[in-house]
Amino acid sequence: MEADESSGPRGVVLGRERLAVAAVQDRWRIDDEWWRKEVSRLYFSLLLEDGRTLTIYRDLATGRWSQQNYG
């Protein structure tokens, strides 16, 4: 993951392929379950240079980036 602190992700690695982020389509933050194990994430919906879309998030407690898998 390549990220710019002000504007978000600039590039991602999917398998062996490195792709530039063409646009950040949406950005949102979730802070939840503070009474159990805290969940604090910053999500990004991305349009990649090859036309694919991808949702990723940064765990704000650990700084780790992950891909959001649906279903």
PDB file with SEQRES, HELIX, SHEET and CRYST1 records, atoms N, CA, C and O in Angstrom:
SEQRES   1 A   71  MET GLU ALA ASP GLU SER SER GLY PRO ARG GLY VAL VAL          
SEQRES   2 A   71  LEU GLY ARG GLU ARG LEU ALA VAL ALA ALA VAL GLN ASP          
SEQRES   3 A   71  ARG TRP ARG ILE ASP ASP GLU TRP TRP ARG LYS GLU VAL          
SEQRES   4 A   71  SER ARG LEU TYR PHE SER LEU LEU LEU GLU ASP GLY ARG          
SEQRES   5 A   71  THR LEU THR ILE TYR ARG ASP LEU ALA THR GLY ARG TRP          
SEQRES   6 A   71  SER GLN GLN ASN TYR GLY                                      
SHEET    1 AA1 6 GLU A   2  ASP A   4  0                                        
SHEET    2 AA1 6 GLY A   8  LEU A  14 -1                                        
SHEET    3 AA1 6 GLU A  17  ASP A  32 -1                                        
SHEET    4 AA1 6 VAL A  39  LEU A  48 -1                                        
SHEET    5 AA1 6 THR A  53  ASP A  59 -1                                        
SHEET    6 AA1 6 TRP A  65  GLN A  67 -1                                        
CRYST1    1.000    1.000    1.000  90.00  90.00  90.00 P 1           1          
ATOM      1  N   MET A   1       0.848  -1.181   0.000  1.00  0.00           N  
ATOM      2  CA  MET A   1       0.000   0.000   0.000  1.00  0.00           C  
ATOM      3  C   MET A   1       0.886   1.233   0.000  1.00  0.00           C  
ATOM      4  O   MET A   1       1.798   1.357   0.818  1.00  0.00           O  
ATOM      5  N   GLU A   2       0.615   2.124  -0.906  1.00  0.00           N  
ATOM      6  CA  GLU A   2       1.247   3.435  -0.917  1.00  0.00           C  
ATOM      7  C   GLU A   2       0.183   4.429  -0.499  1.00  0.00           C  
ATOM      8  O   GLU A   2      -0.913   4.442  -1.060  1.00  0.00           O  
ATOM      9  N   ALA A   3       0.496   5.261   0.482  1.00  0.00           N  
ATOM     10  CA  ALA A   3      -0.514   6.209   0.963  1.00  0.00           C  
ATOM     11  C   ALA A   3       0.107   7.576   1.172  1.00  0.00           C  
ATOM     12  O   ALA A   3       1.278   7.715   1.527  1.00  0.00           O  
ATOM     13  N   ASP A   4      -0.711   8.565   0.942  1.00  0.00           N  
ATOM     14  CA  ASP A   4      -0.377   9.952   1.214  1.00  0.00           C  
ATOM     15  C   ASP A   4      -1.261  10.353   2.389  1.00  0.00           C  
ATOM     16  O   ASP A   4      -2.484  10.250   2.296  1.00  0.00           O  
ATOM     17  N   GLU A   5      -0.679  10.798   3.471  1.00  0.00           N  
ATOM     18  CA  GLU A   5      -1.443  11.090   4.691  1.00  0.00           C  
ATOM     19  C   GLU A   5      -2.591  12.077   4.471  1.00  0.00           C  
ATOM     20  O   GLU A   5      -3.602  12.018   5.171  1.00  0.00           O  
ATOM     21  N   SER A   6      -2.440  12.978   3.505  1.00  0.00           N  
ATOM     22  CA  SER A   6      -3.489  13.979   3.308  1.00  0.00           C  
ATOM     23  C   SER A   6      -4.611  13.508   2.380  1.00  0.00           C  
ATOM     24  O   SER A   6      -5.776  13.846   2.594  1.00  0.00           O  
ATOM     25  N   SER A   7      -4.264  12.728   1.349  1.00  0.00           N  
ATOM     26  CA  SER A   7      -5.288  12.376   0.369  1.00  0.00           C  
ATOM     27  C   SER A   7      -5.640  10.891   0.344  1.00  0.00           C  
ATOM     28  O   SER A   7      -6.562  10.495  -0.368  1.00  0.00           O  
ATOM     29  N   GLY A   8      -4.934  10.072   1.096  1.00  0.00           N  
ATOM     30  CA  GLY A   8      -5.252   8.649   1.149  1.00  0.00           C  
ATOM     31  C   GLY A   8      -4.390   7.815   0.233  1.00  0.00           C  
ATOM     32  O   GLY A   8      -3.303   8.238  -0.159  1.00  0.00           O  
ATOM     33  N   PRO A   9      -4.869   6.618  -0.117  1.00  0.00           N  
ATOM     34  CA  PRO A   9      -4.085   5.663  -0.898  1.00  0.00           C  
ATOM     35  C   PRO A   9      -3.743   6.160  -2.296  1.00  0.00           C  
ATOM     36  O   PRO A   9      -4.572   6.777  -2.966  1.00  0.00           O  
ATOM     37  N   ARG A  10      -2.511   5.886  -2.732  1.00  0.00           N  
ATOM     38  CA  ARG A  10      -2.062   6.236  -4.085  1.00  0.00           C  
ATOM     39  C   ARG A  10      -1.825   5.011  -4.940  1.00  0.00           C  
ATOM     40  O   ARG A  10      -1.849   5.101  -6.168  1.00  0.00           O  
ATOM     41  N   GLY A  11      -1.596   3.858  -4.310  1.00  0.00           N  
ATOM     42  CA  GLY A  11      -1.340   2.634  -5.050  1.00  0.00           C  
ATOM     43  C   GLY A  11      -1.578   1.415  -4.186  1.00  0.00           C  
ATOM     44  O   GLY A  11      -1.485   1.478  -2.960  1.00  0.00           O  
ATOM     45  N   VAL A  12      -1.888   0.297  -4.838  1.00  0.00           N  
ATOM     46  CA  VAL A  12      -2.130  -0.956  -4.125  1.00  0.00           C  
ATOM     47  C   VAL A  12      -1.404  -2.095  -4.852  1.00  0.00           C  
ATOM     48  O   VAL A  12      -1.101  -1.997  -6.041  1.00  0.00           O  
ATOM     49  N   VAL A  13      -1.139  -3.150  -4.128  1.00  0.00           N  
ATOM     50  CA  VAL A  13      -0.561  -4.361  -4.699  1.00  0.00           C  
ATOM     51  C   VAL A  13      -1.599  -5.459  -4.553  1.00  0.00           C  
ATOM     52  O   VAL A  13      -2.015  -5.789  -3.442  1.00  0.00           O  
ATOM     53  N   LEU A  14      -2.019  -6.027  -5.688  1.00  0.00           N  
ATOM     54  CA  LEU A  14      -2.980  -7.130  -5.709  1.00  0.00           C  
ATOM     55  C   LEU A  14      -2.275  -8.328  -6.318  1.00  0.00           C  
ATOM     56  O   LEU A  14      -2.000  -8.347  -7.518  1.00  0.00           O  
ATOM     57  N   GLY A  15      -1.982  -9.322  -5.500  1.00  0.00           N  
ATOM     58  CA  GLY A  15      -1.180 -10.447  -5.969  1.00  0.00           C  
ATOM     59  C   GLY A  15       0.208  -9.950  -6.299  1.00  0.00           C  
ATOM     60  O   GLY A  15       0.919  -9.436  -5.435  1.00  0.00           O  
ATOM     61  N   ARG A  16       0.592 -10.108  -7.561  1.00  0.00           N  
ATOM     62  CA  ARG A  16       1.904  -9.612  -8.010  1.00  0.00           C  
ATOM     63  C   ARG A  16       1.798  -8.318  -8.809  1.00  0.00           C  
ATOM     64  O   ARG A  16       2.786  -7.822  -9.348  1.00  0.00           O  
ATOM     65  N   GLU A  17       0.598  -7.789  -8.874  1.00  0.00           N  
ATOM     66  CA  GLU A  17       0.328  -6.608  -9.698  1.00  0.00           C  
ATOM     67  C   GLU A  17       0.269  -5.348  -8.840  1.00  0.00           C  
ATOM     68  O   GLU A  17      -0.408  -5.310  -7.812  1.00  0.00           O  
ATOM     69  N   ARG A  18       0.978  -4.334  -9.275  1.00  0.00           N  
ATOM     70  CA  ARG A  18       0.956  -3.034  -8.601  1.00  0.00           C  
ATOM     71  C   ARG A  18       0.126  -2.078  -9.445  1.00  0.00           C  
ATOM     72  O   ARG A  18       0.408  -1.864 -10.624  1.00  0.00           O  
ATOM     73  N   LEU A  19      -0.922  -1.496  -8.814  1.00  0.00           N  
ATOM     74  CA  LEU A  19      -1.842  -0.626  -9.546  1.00  0.00           C  
ATOM     75  C   LEU A  19      -1.939   0.742  -8.877  1.00  0.00           C  
ATOM     76  O   LEU A  19      -1.951   0.852  -7.651  1.00  0.00           O  
ATOM     77  N   ALA A  20      -2.008   1.770  -9.700  1.00  0.00           N  
ATOM     78  CA  ALA A  20      -2.214   3.120  -9.193  1.00  0.00           C  
ATOM     79  C   ALA A  20      -3.692   3.335  -8.879  1.00  0.00           C  
ATOM     80  O   ALA A  20      -4.567   2.722  -9.492  1.00  0.00           O  
ATOM     81  N   VAL A  21      -3.946   4.198  -7.933  1.00  0.00           N  
ATOM     82  CA  VAL A  21      -5.321   4.603  -7.617  1.00  0.00           C  
ATOM     83  C   VAL A  21      -5.678   5.759  -8.528  1.00  0.00           C  
ATOM     84  O   VAL A  21      -5.052   6.817  -8.478  1.00  0.00           O  
ATOM     85  N   ALA A  22      -6.696   5.553  -9.368  1.00  0.00           N  
ATOM     86  CA  ALA A  22      -7.147   6.613 -10.276  1.00  0.00           C  
ATOM     87  C   ALA A  22      -7.966   7.650  -9.524  1.00  0.00           C  
ATOM     88  O   ALA A  22      -7.874   8.844  -9.806  1.00  0.00           O  
ATOM     89  N   ALA A  23      -8.780   7.187  -8.550  1.00  0.00           N  
ATOM     90  CA  ALA A  23      -9.617   8.110  -7.780  1.00  0.00           C  
ATOM     91  C   ALA A  23     -10.055   7.455  -6.473  1.00  0.00           C  
ATOM     92  O   ALA A  23     -10.285   6.247  -6.404  1.00  0.00           O  
ATOM     93  N   VAL A  24     -10.161   8.280  -5.448  1.00  0.00           N  
ATOM     94  CA  VAL A  24     -10.805   7.860  -4.205  1.00  0.00           C  
ATOM     95  C   VAL A  24     -12.265   8.248  -4.357  1.00  0.00           C  
ATOM     96  O   VAL A  24     -12.603   9.432  -4.375  1.00  0.00           O  
ATOM     97  N   GLN A  25     -13.136   7.240  -4.467  1.00  0.00           N  
ATOM     98  CA  GLN A  25     -14.555   7.501  -4.719  1.00  0.00           C  
ATOM     99  C   GLN A  25     -15.315   7.866  -3.447  1.00  0.00           C  
ATOM    100  O   GLN A  25     -16.281   8.628  -3.488  1.00  0.00           O  
ATOM    101  N   ASP A  26     -14.875   7.319  -2.328  1.00  0.00           N  
ATOM    102  CA  ASP A  26     -15.544   7.610  -1.054  1.00  0.00           C  
ATOM    103  C   ASP A  26     -14.571   7.317   0.073  1.00  0.00           C  
ATOM    104  O   ASP A  26     -13.620   6.552  -0.089  1.00  0.00           O  
ATOM    105  N   ARG A  27     -14.820   7.932   1.210  1.00  0.00           N  
ATOM    106  CA  ARG A  27     -13.991   7.756   2.400  1.00  0.00           C  
ATOM    107  C   ARG A  27     -14.909   7.876   3.604  1.00  0.00           C  
ATOM    108  O   ARG A  27     -15.722   8.798   3.675  1.00  0.00           O  
ATOM    109  N   TRP A  28     -14.785   6.943   4.565  1.00  0.00           N  
ATOM    110  CA  TRP A  28     -15.591   7.014   5.785  1.00  0.00           C  
ATOM    111  C   TRP A  28     -14.860   6.356   6.944  1.00  0.00           C  
ATOM    112  O   TRP A  28     -13.951   5.547   6.756  1.00  0.00           O  
ATOM    113  N   ARG A  29     -15.274   6.719   8.123  1.00  0.00           N  
ATOM    114  CA  ARG A  29     -14.637   6.207   9.338  1.00  0.00           C  
ATOM    115  C   ARG A  29     -15.671   5.488  10.189  1.00  0.00           C  
ATOM    116  O   ARG A  29     -16.818   5.920  10.301  1.00  0.00           O  
ATOM    117  N   ILE A  30     -15.239   4.374  10.790  1.00  0.00           N  
ATOM    118  CA  ILE A  30     -16.090   3.624  11.703  1.00  0.00           C  
ATOM    119  C   ILE A  30     -15.360   3.482  13.031  1.00  0.00           C  
ATOM    120  O   ILE A  30     -14.225   3.010  13.086  1.00  0.00           O  
ATOM    121  N   ASP A  31     -16.023   3.893  14.087  1.00  0.00           N  
ATOM    122  CA  ASP A  31     -15.554   3.699  15.457  1.00  0.00           C  
ATOM    123  C   ASP A  31     -16.672   2.980  16.190  1.00  0.00           C  
ATOM    124  O   ASP A  31     -17.771   3.517  16.333  1.00  0.00           O  
ATOM    125  N   ASP A  32     -16.395   1.764  16.656  1.00  0.00           N  
ATOM    126  CA  ASP A  32     -17.473   0.954  17.216  1.00  0.00           C  
ATOM    127  C   ASP A  32     -16.952   0.002  18.288  1.00  0.00           C  
ATOM    128  O   ASP A  32     -15.749  -0.238  18.398  1.00  0.00           O  
ATOM    129  N   GLU A  33     -17.861  -0.522  19.057  1.00  0.00           N  
ATOM    130  CA  GLU A  33     -17.642  -1.549  20.066  1.00  0.00           C  
ATOM    131  C   GLU A  33     -16.542  -1.197  21.063  1.00  0.00           C  
ATOM    132  O   GLU A  33     -15.731  -2.054  21.414  1.00  0.00           O  
ATOM    133  N   TRP A  34     -16.506   0.011  21.506  1.00  0.00           N  
ATOM    134  CA  TRP A  34     -15.498   0.428  22.466  1.00  0.00           C  
ATOM    135  C   TRP A  34     -15.608  -0.343  23.775  1.00  0.00           C  
ATOM    136  O   TRP A  34     -14.632  -0.423  24.521  1.00  0.00           O  
ATOM    137  N   TRP A  35     -16.778  -0.912  24.069  1.00  0.00           N  
ATOM    138  CA  TRP A  35     -16.973  -1.639  25.315  1.00  0.00           C  
ATOM    139  C   TRP A  35     -16.383  -3.057  25.254  1.00  0.00           C  
ATOM    140  O   TRP A  35     -16.201  -3.685  26.297  1.00  0.00           O  
ATOM    141  N   ARG A  36     -16.085  -3.565  24.064  1.00  0.00           N  
ATOM    142  CA  ARG A  36     -15.458  -4.880  23.888  1.00  0.00           C  
ATOM    143  C   ARG A  36     -14.024  -4.664  23.447  1.00  0.00           C  
ATOM    144  O   ARG A  36     -13.171  -4.233  24.223  1.00  0.00           O  
ATOM    145  N   LYS A  37     -13.783  -4.970  22.201  1.00  0.00           N  
ATOM    146  CA  LYS A  37     -12.486  -4.679  21.583  1.00  0.00           C  
ATOM    147  C   LYS A  37     -12.719  -3.544  20.607  1.00  0.00           C  
ATOM    148  O   LYS A  37     -13.534  -3.654  19.691  1.00  0.00           O  
ATOM    149  N   GLU A  38     -12.017  -2.483  20.804  1.00  0.00           N  
ATOM    150  CA  GLU A  38     -12.240  -1.286  19.998  1.00  0.00           C  
ATOM    151  C   GLU A  38     -12.029  -1.551  18.505  1.00  0.00           C  
ATOM    152  O   GLU A  38     -11.066  -2.204  18.104  1.00  0.00           O  
ATOM    153  N   VAL A  39     -12.945  -1.033  17.699  1.00  0.00           N  
ATOM    154  CA  VAL A  39     -12.830  -1.058  16.245  1.00  0.00           C  
ATOM    155  C   VAL A  39     -12.790   0.389  15.787  1.00  0.00           C  
ATOM    156  O   VAL A  39     -13.747   1.141  15.971  1.00  0.00           O  
ATOM    157  N   SER A  40     -11.678   0.766  15.192  1.00  0.00           N  
ATOM    158  CA  SER A  40     -11.525   2.123  14.670  1.00  0.00           C  
ATOM    159  C   SER A  40     -10.833   2.003  13.318  1.00  0.00           C  
ATOM    160  O   SER A  40      -9.641   1.707  13.242  1.00  0.00           O  
ATOM    161  N   ARG A  41     -11.598   2.238  12.251  1.00  0.00           N  
ATOM    162  CA  ARG A  41     -11.091   2.042  10.896  1.00  0.00           C  
ATOM    163  C   ARG A  41     -11.437   3.220   9.994  1.00  0.00           C  
ATOM    164  O   ARG A  41     -12.484   3.854  10.132  1.00  0.00           O  
ATOM    165  N   LEU A  42     -10.539   3.486   9.082  1.00  0.00           N  
ATOM    166  CA  LEU A  42     -10.761   4.491   8.050  1.00  0.00           C  
ATOM    167  C   LEU A  42     -10.835   3.752   6.720  1.00  0.00           C  
ATOM    168  O   LEU A  42      -9.852   3.162   6.273  1.00  0.00           O  
ATOM    169  N   TYR A  43     -12.011   3.788   6.088  1.00  0.00           N  
ATOM    170  CA  TYR A  43     -12.276   3.059   4.851  1.00  0.00           C  
ATOM    171  C   TYR A  43     -12.118   3.962   3.633  1.00  0.00           C  
ATOM    172  O   TYR A  43     -12.340   5.171   3.697  1.00  0.00           O  
ATOM    173  N   PHE A  44     -11.724   3.334   2.510  1.00  0.00           N  
ATOM    174  CA  PHE A  44     -11.612   4.026   1.233  1.00  0.00           C  
ATOM    175  C   PHE A  44     -12.209   3.147   0.139  1.00  0.00           C  
ATOM    176  O   PHE A  44     -11.871   1.968   0.039  1.00  0.00           O  
ATOM    177  N   SER A  45     -13.080   3.702  -0.667  1.00  0.00           N  
ATOM    178  CA  SER A  45     -13.563   3.036  -1.872  1.00  0.00           C  
ATOM    179  C   SER A  45     -12.744   3.615  -3.021  1.00  0.00           C  
ATOM    180  O   SER A  45     -12.765   4.820  -3.272  1.00  0.00           O  
ATOM    181  N   LEU A  46     -12.022   2.734  -3.713  1.00  0.00           N  
ATOM    182  CA  LEU A  46     -11.060   3.178  -4.715  1.00  0.00           C  
ATOM    183  C   LEU A  46     -11.448   2.757  -6.118  1.00  0.00           C  
ATOM    184  O   LEU A  46     -12.023   1.688  -6.320  1.00  0.00           O  
ATOM    185  N   LEU A  47     -11.132   3.600  -7.082  1.00  0.00           N  
ATOM    186  CA  LEU A  47     -11.175   3.248  -8.494  1.00  0.00           C  
ATOM    187  C   LEU A  47      -9.722   3.086  -8.912  1.00  0.00           C  
ATOM    188  O   LEU A  47      -8.931   4.024  -8.809  1.00  0.00           O  
ATOM    189  N   LEU A  48      -9.372   1.888  -9.384  1.00  0.00           N  
ATOM    190  CA  LEU A  48      -7.998   1.610  -9.771  1.00  0.00           C  
ATOM    191  C   LEU A  48      -7.773   1.950 -11.236  1.00  0.00           C  
ATOM    192  O   LEU A  48      -8.727   2.109 -11.997  1.00  0.00           O  
ATOM    193  N   GLU A  49      -6.515   2.059 -11.627  1.00  0.00           N  
ATOM    194  CA  GLU A  49      -6.162   2.462 -12.995  1.00  0.00           C  
ATOM    195  C   GLU A  49      -6.708   1.520 -14.062  1.00  0.00           C  
ATOM    196  O   GLU A  49      -6.893   1.932 -15.207  1.00  0.00           O  
ATOM    197  N   ASP A  50      -6.970   0.256 -13.705  1.00  0.00           N  
ATOM    198  CA  ASP A  50      -7.489  -0.698 -14.690  1.00  0.00           C  
ATOM    199  C   ASP A  50      -9.016  -0.751 -14.719  1.00  0.00           C  
ATOM    200  O   ASP A  50      -9.595  -1.583 -15.418  1.00  0.00           O  
ATOM    201  N   GLY A  51      -9.678   0.144 -13.954  1.00  0.00           N  
ATOM    202  CA  GLY A  51     -11.135   0.229 -13.949  1.00  0.00           C  
ATOM    203  C   GLY A  51     -11.817  -0.556 -12.838  1.00  0.00           C  
ATOM    204  O   GLY A  51     -13.016  -0.389 -12.613  1.00  0.00           O  
ATOM    205  N   ARG A  52     -11.075  -1.407 -12.141  1.00  0.00           N  
ATOM    206  CA  ARG A  52     -11.655  -2.152 -11.021  1.00  0.00           C  
ATOM    207  C   ARG A  52     -11.885  -1.231  -9.839  1.00  0.00           C  
ATOM    208  O   ARG A  52     -11.219  -0.207  -9.690  1.00  0.00           O  
ATOM    209  N   THR A  53     -12.842  -1.612  -8.997  1.00  0.00           N  
ATOM    210  CA  THR A  53     -13.057  -0.901  -7.740  1.00  0.00           C  
ATOM    211  C   THR A  53     -12.628  -1.810  -6.596  1.00  0.00           C  
ATOM    212  O   THR A  53     -12.672  -3.035  -6.707  1.00  0.00           O  
ATOM    213  N   LEU A  54     -12.217  -1.193  -5.500  1.00  0.00           N  
ATOM    214  CA  LEU A  54     -11.696  -1.922  -4.364  1.00  0.00           C  
ATOM    215  C   LEU A  54     -11.998  -1.121  -3.106  1.00  0.00           C  
ATOM    216  O   LEU A  54     -11.886   0.105  -3.101  1.00  0.00           O  
ATOM    217  N   THR A  55     -12.382  -1.815  -2.041  1.00  0.00           N  
ATOM    218  CA  THR A  55     -12.570  -1.162  -0.749  1.00  0.00           C  
ATOM    219  C   THR A  55     -11.479  -1.653   0.193  1.00  0.00           C  
ATOM    220  O   THR A  55     -11.311  -2.857   0.392  1.00  0.00           O  
ATOM    221  N   ILE A  56     -10.745  -0.716   0.768  1.00  0.00           N  
ATOM    222  CA  ILE A  56      -9.697  -1.040   1.721  1.00  0.00           C  
ATOM    223  C   ILE A  56      -9.924  -0.221   2.985  1.00  0.00           C  
ATOM    224  O   ILE A  56     -10.691   0.741   2.988  1.00  0.00           O  
ATOM    225  N   TYR A  57      -9.247  -0.616   4.057  1.00  0.00           N  
ATOM    226  CA  TYR A  57      -9.324   0.180   5.279  1.00  0.00           C  
ATOM    227  C   TYR A  57      -8.003   0.147   6.016  1.00  0.00           C  
ATOM    228  O   TYR A  57      -7.193  -0.767   5.855  1.00  0.00           O  
ATOM    229  N   ARG A  58      -7.812   1.162   6.822  1.00  0.00           N  
ATOM    230  CA  ARG A  58      -6.647   1.238   7.705  1.00  0.00           C  
ATOM    231  C   ARG A  58      -7.148   1.109   9.132  1.00  0.00           C  
ATOM    232  O   ARG A  58      -7.994   1.883   9.581  1.00  0.00           O  
ATOM    233  N   ASP A  59      -6.613   0.119   9.840  1.00  0.00           N  
ATOM    234  CA  ASP A  59      -6.922  -0.039  11.259  1.00  0.00           C  
ATOM    235  C   ASP A  59      -6.187   1.076  11.988  1.00  0.00           C  
ATOM    236  O   ASP A  59      -4.957   1.107  11.995  1.00  0.00           O  
ATOM    237  N   LEU A  60      -6.921   1.981  12.593  1.00  0.00           N  
ATOM    238  CA  LEU A  60      -6.305   3.149  13.209  1.00  0.00           C  
ATOM    239  C   LEU A  60      -5.599   2.822  14.521  1.00  0.00           C  
ATOM    240  O   LEU A  60      -4.789   3.619  14.993  1.00  0.00           O  
ATOM    241  N   ALA A  61      -5.886   1.673  15.115  1.00  0.00           N  
ATOM    242  CA  ALA A  61      -5.193   1.256  16.337  1.00  0.00           C  
ATOM    243  C   ALA A  61      -3.814   0.677  16.022  1.00  0.00           C  
ATOM    244  O   ALA A  61      -2.860   0.896  16.769  1.00  0.00           O  
ATOM    245  N   THR A  62      -3.710  -0.070  14.904  1.00  0.00           N  
ATOM    246  CA  THR A  62      -2.449  -0.734  14.567  1.00  0.00           C  
ATOM    247  C   THR A  62      -1.713  -0.088  13.399  1.00  0.00           C  
ATOM    248  O   THR A  62      -0.508  -0.282  13.237  1.00  0.00           O  
ATOM    249  N   GLY A  63      -2.443   0.687  12.577  1.00  0.00           N  
ATOM    250  CA  GLY A  63      -1.859   1.283  11.376  1.00  0.00           C  
ATOM    251  C   GLY A  63      -1.819   0.328  10.182  1.00  0.00           C  
ATOM    252  O   GLY A  63      -1.306   0.682   9.120  1.00  0.00           O  
ATOM    253  N   ARG A  64      -2.352  -0.865  10.353  1.00  0.00           N  
ATOM    254  CA  ARG A  64      -2.319  -1.903   9.307  1.00  0.00           C  
ATOM    255  C   ARG A  64      -3.409  -1.662   8.264  1.00  0.00           C  
ATOM    256  O   ARG A  64      -4.535  -1.290   8.594  1.00  0.00           O  
ATOM    257  N   TRP A  65      -3.042  -1.886   6.977  1.00  0.00           N  
ATOM    258  CA  TRP A  65      -3.976  -1.780   5.866  1.00  0.00           C  
ATOM    259  C   TRP A  65      -4.522  -3.161   5.519  1.00  0.00           C  
ATOM    260  O   TRP A  65      -3.790  -4.150   5.571  1.00  0.00           O  
ATOM    261  N   SER A  66      -5.807  -3.234   5.166  1.00  0.00           N  
ATOM    262  CA  SER A  66      -6.440  -4.496   4.767  1.00  0.00           C  
ATOM    263  C   SER A  66      -7.465  -4.232   3.678  1.00  0.00           C  
ATOM    264  O   SER A  66      -7.987  -3.127   3.536  1.00  0.00           O  
ATOM    265  N   GLN A  67      -7.735  -5.284   2.912  1.00  0.00           N  
ATOM    266  CA  GLN A  67      -8.796  -5.223   1.903  1.00  0.00           C  
ATOM    267  C   GLN A  67     -10.081  -5.685   2.541  1.00  0.00           C  
ATOM    268  O   GLN A  67     -10.093  -6.674   3.274  1.00  0.00           O  
ATOM    269  N   GLN A  68     -11.179  -4.972   2.268  1.00  0.00           N  
ATOM    270  CA  GLN A  68     -12.500  -5.364   2.769  1.00  0.00           C  
ATOM    271  C   GLN A  68     -13.083  -6.367   1.780  1.00  0.00           C  
ATOM    272  O   GLN A  68     -13.278  -6.054   0.605  1.00  0.00           O  
ATOM    273  N   ASN A  69     -13.356  -7.562   2.263  1.00  0.00           N  
ATOM    274  CA  ASN A  69     -13.991  -8.592   1.441  1.00  0.00           C  
ATOM    275  C   ASN A  69     -15.454  -8.672   1.802  1.00  0.00           C  
ATOM    276  O   ASN A  69     -15.811  -8.754   2.977  1.00  0.00           O  
ATOM    277  N   TYR A  70     -16.298  -8.648   0.791  1.00  0.00           N  
ATOM    278  CA  TYR A  70     -17.742  -8.714   1.011  1.00  0.00           C  
ATOM    279  C   TYR A  70     -18.229 -10.121   0.671  1.00  0.00           C  
ATOM    280  O   TYR A  70     -17.824 -10.731  -0.318  1.00  0.00           O  
ATOM    281  N   GLY A  71     -19.125 -10.609   1.545  1.00  0.00           N  
ATOM    282  CA  GLY A  71     -19.797 -11.875   1.286  1.00  0.00           C  
ATOM    283  C   GLY A  71     -18.943 -13.017   1.448  1.00  0.00           C  
ATOM    284  O   GLY A  71     -19.385 -14.150   1.259  1.00  0.00           O  
TER     285      GLY A  71                                                      
END                                                                             
